Each structure stands twice: as C-alpha cells, then as structure tokens.
C-alpha cells in the first residue's frame, strides 16, 4: 500500500477549526500515515500538541515563527521547554527568518532563532526552518550552529532539520544539504509556471527530500487558490515521482524513510 507523510501542515490554525476531524479523516483515507503540525507561536504550539494527543498519526513541532517575534517574552523559553518534553513533539519549529513580510526587525528575528536553536541542541530535536528572502543571513547562522553541534558531539549534527517549502536555488539547497539538512518540497512544485523550482527538485538527491503541504497554504495544482489540506500531499509526491522518473512506490518508500530518519517516528505497518 502507498503511504504518504505530510511533514508540514498547520492543522492548528483557524482555517481548520470547523472541520478538523473530516480533514484528518480525508488524509488518512488518502494514505497519509504521518502528519507534522508545527507551531507559529506559543498558542499554536500548544494547539499542535493537543491535536497530536487526539490523533495517533499526528505529531507536533513547537516554536515561535519570525513573523510572531513580537509575541516573545521572558517566559517563552520556559514554556517551550515544557512543551518539548511531550512525547509527540518531534521537532522545534516553525522558526527561522522572514525578510519578505518583515513583521519584525532582523535583529529580533535572529535573536529568537538563536535562542530556539540552542533549545533544539539541548533537546536533540531537529529544526523546522522557515525562510523568506533571508538565505544570505540564514545559511551562515545554520552553518555556525551545525559546527557547534559537531564540536560538542551532539547527535543532532547528523540530522539538524529541514528547510521547509524550500524556495532557493540548487546552490543554496546544496549548501543546506552539506550541513545535513533535508529539503522540504511543497505544493508550488506542481505549479505549471514553476519550471525553475521543478528543475531544482529534479536535481536534489532523493535521500534529502521530504514532502509537505504547508496547509492551509500553497495548495497544489489543480487546487491552487483553494484551502490546502494534508490529503493533497499525494499530489506533491506524485509530481516528485514524475520529476525523478520513479514509480510512486519507489518515491513514497524513499520519502517515508527520510521522514522517519529526521523525526524519529515510524510509519504504520
């Protein structure tokens, strides 16, 4: 049986509050047997954990997104640390840098990112990294962090995280891969005008890719413009299979192995 993983899906946002159970049911019916729900602030991080408790194949990441930087306060690290110990929390995220929306000044964004990277190092849980127009600052920060992990012998240096819904070119992707990061491929790879993104995905080493929806955003073709949902990760995976000239079974086996390696969950038999 073909099985999918949606490694980035915001089921904890208001867009799903009226039909969450149905959305999860449709995903399961489509063969999705692992979903990762990342937080974007403390409230949504708590909600991600709550949803993961109620659904066997849903897991959580906790963190404060750069666009939520102004929600950060003196208690944030303590509250995140408490959430991290929950057994369904497998990553720190969604965190990173966003110079496109620019809701918070770069210095504050970097401060939050650094604090949460330190938290990840202490807990040995990988990062779910957000980037918008900030790779020039982000990659050097990640490089220094991975070097510090290697220097201290932290096992996280072997699987430091994922650059989710990756928007960079092959050169930037290669830099991230050399640091040990996975590359998250989302709905835009299916867009008919996404030729460069498709070329980059085609050239990525298969063992470095994980698939995601970023629901409720970035719905894949032919649903572009609609509310995205985890069942549609199958369309992303099918596009990757086409780009890689591999069978659906081959591609889902590889992507499942990658997700299992990164997040330490195991797919259902």
ABEGO torsion letter per residue (X at the ends): XBBBBBABBBAABAAAAAAAAAAAAAAAAAGBABBBBBBABAAAAAAAAAAAAABAABBBBBEBBAAAAAABBAAAAAAAAAAAABAABABBOBBEBBAAAGABBAAAAAAAAAAAAAAAAAAGBBBBBBBBGAAAAAAAAAAAAAAAAAAAGBAAAABAEBBBGBABBAAAAAAAAAAGBBBBBBAAAABAABAAAAAAAAABBAAABBBBAGOABGBBOAABGBBBBAAAAAAAAAAAAAAAGBBAAAAAAAAAAAAAAAAGBBBBX
